[in-house]
């Protein structure tokens, strides 16, 4: 008897955490997740280094395609602006998937693509419109020296040794640089309410126990730019919008590129 593929079908199989999977076989992940009355439908397909993530919530769709080897990324929310309750549902989906799969399976491409995508959407600023975006990194991945300004590719940074790293950014006042400590705890900025602990980590503040932490140059430069400018609004911010865009590929690929590190190395 030949098996072309093993398809695990868990139709209408809900779990206490609100996760219901229809397909979960290591190459495809399809189902729904409900959190506080908000239902997120997801359909993830992976083949080799290619992955496609389709999401739907409250009649709004978001599609992301990625080529892991080439680091090419296309995302389109068709102008969607996700409500706070929808972003909370995206945020809760990651730990629900982690609890269901366990550490042994969370790094499968479909699961990691879904977790990274929903984590990114969960942290999108209030009022941010997700339009068509295409990314072809200017730099390869690895432990690179930063350029003065612009996209540094997915450049890993060591967060466990108290390393002082120079950040470069530009804003409406000109071009700047600053030397801070990777992972430094800057606390909450009253001007915009942002949490600037664990600077350099891709994602807000120090993250969560269930999410692997990527530490990269672009995420560091966005954090520093945002701190000095009290930025808000993601890519629409007049000072740090370009730094926000340059960090998107780091958020999605930083873990796969070997940029992982301790979640909160300096004990914020």
Secondary structure, 3 states (H helix, E strand, C coil): CCCCCCCCEEEEEECCCCEEEEEECCCEEEEEEEECCEEEEEEEEEECCEEEEEEEECCEEEEEEEECCCCEEEEECCCECCCHHHHHHHHHHHHHHHHHHCCCCCCCHHHHHHHHHHHHHHCCCCCCCECCEEEECCCCCECCCCCCCCCCCCEECCCCCCCEEEEEEEECCEEEEEEEECCCCCCEECCCCEECCCCCECCCCCCCCCCCEEEEHHHHHHHHHHHHHCCCCHHHCCCCHHHHHHCHHHHHHCCCCCCEECCCCCCC
